[in-house]
Amino acid sequence: MAGYDYASEIFGTKKATAKAPLTDYASEIFGTTPKPADQPEGAQRNPDGTYGQPPEGMIANPVTGQMTDRDLLKNHHLQNNSQGGAAVRMAGHGATLGLSDEAAYLGGRVAAGPEGGTFARENERAKVDANRQEFPVTSLVSEMAGGLAVPASILSNTGKAATFGQAAKQAATRGAGFGAVYAAAEGEGMRDRITRVPGGLIGGAAGGGAAVPVAKAVGWAAQKVGKPVARLFRDRRYYTEEGGISPAGRDALKQLGYDADELSNAFAREFSKGIDDGVDPALAARAAEMEEFGIPAFKHNVTGDVNDFADFERARRGVGPDAVVSKAQRLGDNQELAARRAADGVAKELSEGIPSDQLDAAQAVTARLQGLSEAERTAAQAAYKAADGAGVSVPGNVAKGVVQRVQGRLAAEEIDLTSDIYSNARAYMSRLQKRGEGEGGVSLRLIETFRKDLNASLSRAKPDDRRALSIIKNEYDAWVDDVVTAKLFDGDEAGFGDLKEARRLWAEYSAKYRGKDRGSRFLQDMIDADAGPDQVMRWMFGASKLGSGKMNAPLAATLRNTLGKSSDEWNLVRQAAFRQLTQKPGTETPGAAGPIPWGPQKVSENIRDFFNSPQTKPLANVLFTPKEKAQMLRLSGALKRMVPPPGAVNHSGTAYEGARVAKKMWEGALALIGYKAGGPAGAVAASAAAKGAAKGAGWLKAGKIGQKVAGEKPIGPVAAGAIPGAAAGGFATDIATSLLYPYQRE
């Protein structure tokens, strides 16, 4: 519809129109007063007070029959207008892309026929003109805001683009469409609408394209100033205001095979950044796997496209323009270096940043076990000395009671010590009986010595003999407890407390370092003075593959419990175990050139096999926590993305060499053609031209090598930009038309 005609007033091209005072007719036009008594039946009253055929351009109110025109309607709305009402009406006008008057026409036609539709349309146009004249800024802003509302915002945000240039191009295209519709809707009559379309087309394209950088700038500012505003311009579905992964993000990660609770902050940050950049969630997660460890994630790594991989690998092997080859080799080398650093970083995290290899771990463990063994043995001996120093002794007559007690118990169990099957029990009872025959008291040390001898006899006795010795031991211990309870001893009572503590310490020491189970023997082997660091290293980590040595899951658990779960030595063992998966075994020993790391494919396979193989999975569960295992498996996945898929690489190298030869032949052929055409100078020129063209092509192709994965983002509030652009185009059209065709437009 034709809005407020600024151009006509500015340039004086609008014809003067006779207007009757609004106060004379407004109430009659809008049906607020009855018809005058002098009005003939069936006659129409004109604004000048006459009756009969109305002047051209006049319309009738279908309710009152009163004749009016748009100027009268506009003046009425100017007197009854408000800024709030203007904002609401103009927002609706923008939301319908300038078609609110046509919508009013349809409504009026349904309600009161063709005349009703015409009056409703003119009345709506008068409202818009009044709003624009009285509240120009509010009207423009509200109209732009309406462009963001349904359905305009839906239409404007359906397009997505990966780059800024693509976004601007798509936005300009869509803006041109919006502008053309808006300009046509603002016109009146076929000729006027057609005349306005080019200006709206151009203005809408400019406004729609401009909306992209504006939206980008607003989004950046919103991110800096306040996240509530940023939500209007950015997709926040997968993360919370605090930057953590939202429930929707957790669900998305779960569908992709990730547990959000096991992810590192670095992964969550990179994943959220990818989503924020419009990258597909699956691709964002793949890129996050690499970027989490500081490994550059190029497009071919993330998509896994065989053709992209082939282009990159060909260039790395020297095929293609020099610029492409140089860039691919530099990026590839940097990526492999980053991968090595990533593996080294994960290893050092296991021991709080302290670097260590298998040999370091073996030496540290041996030294710590020897120290622990010596300290525990010394503590037990000190407790025995304390008990002996208390001067506790049992009177001789009391000591004789143990022999009688034991003999009574053996008789009750029908054990005849004269039989040869009880030789050890008979010998022990003989010694016990002789020790109780003295006149003096029996010291606490002697009582404990007898008990130790009894334990030694038990360890080498046969089954029947062992049964008899067990009965003797139980009765002997019960007798000691009775003596303590009845206080049938001389000396400090604290000596018995020291004795119990000494027994406990010695039992623990013996179980760890003198036992016969596999765990104890494993510790004994590593403490053995004859075992060197190289041998201990092989026992723990194997000669080649982790898990192929002596140390399995139970033995690793024994070692962990002995060293301490959070001890430095155990963490060094864990770091060394992980390094066994990332570097060639044996290269860390003295005299070697230094640790030689495996390539990305080998490291990836080693990690995955170690955690998934039934033979080594239990050991992995002892060595590493669930979160550490999840991190290492993500590293495995990141390294695997560096490995070209089948068909991307010509491993024989013949194709690459053939391509290089073909390139030289082509350059030679061009030089020969140039020589025939222009002699030596022509040959030089042709050769230079060929190299120049190759460099140009290489410069273009190099831009595609090592690209990151670009996400597709909404192209922005195009309708909001297209509306003022189309309005500006329409204004320019008004000016041009007024200058070219004066006095032609109403």
Beta strands, then each sheet from edge to edge (+ up, - down):
strand 1: 59-60
strand 2: 67-68
strand 3: 160-161
strand 4: 393-394
strand 5: 442-443
strand 6: 713-714
sheet 1: 1+ 2-
sheet 2: 3+ 6-
sheet 3: 4+ 5-
end
